[in-house]
Structure formats: C-alpha cells, structure tokens
Amino acid sequence: MFKSEYYHTLSNQGEITIKLTEQHTYGVVAGVASRAKEDGVSGDHHSAMEISEGQYLLALSDGMGSGISAHNESVATIELLEEFIKSGFDKDTAIRIINSVLILKSSEESFSTMDMAIVDMYSGITEFIKIGAATTFIKKKDYVEVIGSSSLPVGILNKVDIETYKKQLRDGDMIIMVTDGILDVEKNKFNQERTFINLIQEIDSNNPQHVADCLLEKARNLICDVESDDMTVIVARIWEKA
C-alpha cells in the first residue's frame, strides 16, 4: 500500500508529473484551554499541526516556574521543535539539539518539560514521547488509560532521558495532555491521576474544545480559582474517515 507515489507521463505539451497520495484513514481535531498563574503570561506553550508523511504532532511544554521567564523557555522549546520537524529532522535528533541549546543557557537555569504525541493518520498508531512531562490520558469508550513519566526535563543533563510509548488508537479515542498545574489541584500525589480520571469521565462530549474547556473549569473549581501554577489542557480526538 503506498502513501505517495510519483508518475511521469508525456503529453503534447511536454512532461507532466502526477502525484498519487493515499487518503488518510484517520483525522485529528484538537482543542486547547489554558490559564496563566500571573500577569496573563503563561509558562506553558503548545503546538498542534499536521507534519510530513501523514503524521499529526501534538506538543506541550511547561517552562520552569511561571511568568515571562517560563514563557520564554517553553516558547523556545516548542518553536525549535516545530522548526526542526519541518526541516526534516527526526524527533530524537530534534530533541537532542533542543536539549543542547537549553544546556548552553544553564547559567540561567533554563529548562522545560517536553510532551509529544505523534499520530500516524494512516494506521492510528500513536507514539508518545515524554521528557519530564505530566501524565497523559487516553479516553477510550469505556475507560481511561494513563501514560506516566519519570524522566527529567530538557536542559538539565547533557544526555536527555527520552521515554517513548506506542499505542493503537481508534475512532473516537481522545488524547488528553496536561501540564502539572492541572494535576496539582489534588495535593495528594497518589490521588492526582484518579481525581483527573474522574473529571474526564464526568464529561459526555466528543468535541475536543468543549472537553478542554470543561476540564480546565473543573480543575479551577477544585482550587477555588486560585492558581498555584500555569494550567494547560490539550484534547485531541481521533476520527475515522468514511
């Protein structure tokens, strides 16, 4: 089965190149909701875009602390990632270069988490890459799956610790990526994931933006609208094309 093939043919007007491209089996639609801790400037930054070879990238970065400094760190991390991916670098190389850039700024204590999901829109197989990132949740029809992380953020060690996981996603599955500020609404670390799973299961919607907005609102209600950290939720739904 091909993804794209080129054919050359001749006509009375010269050579013509025809590109045949296989239609994606799956589509991705995403929504994001965010709330800054202070001054309207969030230390969280995200990206959601289609990249080469029928893949869709979701990325979320949480800069150290909050405010302008954290904002600059997370923006630099995501923008570098986008540029390297667009330029054809594989993800591992891109991550290593970004880590090196942040290491060079170590005197400023510059580091960020990196959370990525790359969806293959032909197969639905999704690769999750986590570097110091908060837990990711996959909402299935009857349950919620959890993908955790124990690695350090980028910009701390010379050798970056990359955790990767592959999951088969199906029509209707939702990827839910968050920063620490969302999970910190539950101070008991052992209950954070369980609390958030309960919030996810309370929402009956297949609209990613609505789900993201509701999760942010529910999380803020638990802390009485007093944020102790920046809060961001990305929700992406996988749908099968007819």
Secondary structure, DSSP 8 states (H G I E B T S, - for coil): --SEEEEEEEETTEEEEEEEE---SEEEEEEEEEE-SBTTB-SEEEEEEEETTTEEEEEEEEBSSSHHHHHHHHHHHHHHHHHHHHTT--HHHHHHHHHHHHHHTGGGT--B-EEEEEEETTT-EEEEEEES---EEEE-SS-EEEE------BTSSSS---EEEEEE--TT-EEEEE-HHHHTTS-SGGGHHHHHHHHHHH-----HHHHHHHHHHHHHHHTTT--SS-EEEEEEEEEE--
